Amino acid sequence: MSATRFFELPSPFVLRRGGSLAGARLAYETWGELNPAGDNAILILTGLSPSAHAAAGRDDPSPGWWEAMIGVGKAIDTRRFFVICVNSLGSCKGSTGAASPHPDDHLPYRLRFPDICLEDVAQSAQLLVAGLGIRQLKALIGPSMGGMSALAYGVMFPGQAPNMVLISTAPHSLPFATAIRSLQRECIRRDPRWLDGNYASDSWPEDGFRLARKLGMVTYRSAQEWRGRFGRKRVSQPSTQAFGREFEVEAYLDAHADRFVGSFDPNCYLYLSRAMDWFDLADHGGAVDIALAKMQVRRALVIGVPSDILFPIEQQREIAEGLRSAGGVVDFYALPSIQGHDSFLVDFERFAPPVADFLGCL
Amino acid sequence: MSATRFFELPSPFVLRRGGSLAGARLAYETWGELNPAGDNAILILTGLSPSAHAAAGRDDPSPGWWEAMIGVGKAIDTRRFFVICVNSLGSCKGSTGAASPHPDDHLPYRLRFPDICLEDVAQSAQLLVAGLGIRQLKALIGPSMGGMSALAYGVMFPGQAPNMVLISTAPHSLPFATAIRSLQRECIRRDPRWLDGNYASDSWPEDGFRLARKLGMVTYRSAQEWRGRFGRKRVSQPSTQAFGREFEVEAYLDAHADRFVGSFDPNCYLYLSRAMDWFDLADHGGAVDIALAKMQVRRALVIGVPSDILFPIEQQREIAEGLRSAGGVVDFYALPSIQGHDSFLVDFERFAPPVADFLGCL
């Protein structure tokens, strides 16, 4: 049974870069109860690929993607907070995106889907929050791309998210991250089955998408972790294909690609990947610091890990210092996790305590 | 006019992993003069892609790939030394490799080429050196893959290279580097025009090879360099293709791919790329330290840069410490170049002085 609920966006929902969506909706899940004053809500905006199913709940007891963080007695304590997690607009986990049916012909949008940016993700999420009767969030939490969307939310709706938890994120992409994403997109686009986005539903550009996912994994984890975990270990059964896999690290990448491909729409991936490259907090006022100052953040927790090569720790420091300069009380942690960008998804021993402490003091 | 000379390897030339080559040869160039005692020779083993044309000379005045380092009065001074640079066995710049004609049918070897490893590269180079009448090298210089080949040379021919210059190299690949190379190989193999290596000479798997080269560039340079160089600058004419290039860093990668593709054979790339992953100095005695001790290195210069993510500085430190423990006099430099692995090809201001000093004292 699914715990997913849907929120109908106003129709048309006008997008920031031009274009609009008719009959669009957001998929979301909630945990805990909204109190009568409506002031105990926490919104979680996600990274590129997760669904709204961040944690188990009454209607869907299967573990969510942030199971260790959300629940009774956990860092994000559902006894105290009403927790909302949104599947980003443009994704394919229930919210409207390139894989959704076009209202005109009920065929998938594919590349007819309009340009989407993280400001659209933020705006649609804010409409959901307002639609749930919430005027101000208790806290807004965003890891990775979700942190960029949270920054967009903050600057577009000043004062509505006075407490923010920003994890392994950035005010904009730097060229290394853009280069990696550009290559991931090219891997998909070069797959002969991509067909300019018009692949059949039973014939996805899986080869290119697998490559894109593997390249992602190389940048989501860290060389240090892999050195300890795989070293130079070989697989017991090497591939019989010419130049096929021989090392355990190659088998690990294959396994991750197997799990991902088939569970995410390649076109949606292209749209959201590009949205991350486009996003620049500095677009909101001319400079990152100006934008951070507009947000009226009173308290913030900013966390990152030095082993992250995709969202380097300097970018979290930049956010922390900018919010502090604007008068916010900011806790900044550079956690020594070795799992790179993905640390927030696996190293709960390090990530849970600061989040619990921060929310506990609100 | 070409300065390339050829050295005929003994036929058959037996390879370490089984298989052999009939009528194989090495392409090489030399600068300076071998002295009557035959004891002023310096051998340079190259990275994956360079030819033997490391510098201009009488017969070929065009600039070589290490022009700033080799010549009269330069760090590798051709007034004093007889300098040899070899195109690695298995490459496609004159030495025998997968693109060379098979002696049986004069068609390219393609995947009929036997497995090649860096020990074969080293052994063939040593035969050339001996063939030139040189019993002991004055110095052996190896950057990147060339450093791995140099380590193989050192351990296979103890005492024949008592002075070594090892640059941005490693005793073996770590899983991050192997993962990147595995993905590069997969990019080529997934190109429909690769055809299991049987591409026509006028129809190379260019799309996949371009992707592989771009992924290489992402790991050859550093995020820090690109941040300063490109920032978030856009190209003046964005691509009209869906999800095509918009940022300068993407145009930079395109330009590098344009230059490379068409100048290197994709199958040769696959063979040498895998040879790098296979290489493990520890295979020569059971551990890296044991192998380093076997080499009888009296003096060594070991250089790297902390911004190198492909051959991290810890690996150069490991080599330096191992050689030192074995009784060698070792100069180790962690140079603060920001150009990552490629620093030795561009930051001559930093790389030339230690090399000049080291060779000057021999």
Interface residues (C-beta under 8 A of the other chain):
Chain A: L111 H172 S173 L174 P175 F176 T178 A179 I180 S182 L183 R185 E186 C187 R189 R190 D191 P192 D196 G197 D207 G208 L211 K214 L215 V218 S222 A223 W226 R227 R229 F230 G231 R232 Q241 A242 F243 R245 E246 F247 E248 V249 E250 L253 L270 R274 D277 D280 I309 P312
Chain B: L111 H172 S173 L174 P175 F176 T178 A179 I180 S182 L183 R185 E186 C187 R189 R190 D191 P192 D196 G197 D207 G208 L211 K214 L215 M217 V218 A223 W226 R227 R229 F230 G231 R232 Q241 A242 F243 R245 E246 F247 E248 V249 E250 L253 L270 R274 D277 D280 I309 P312
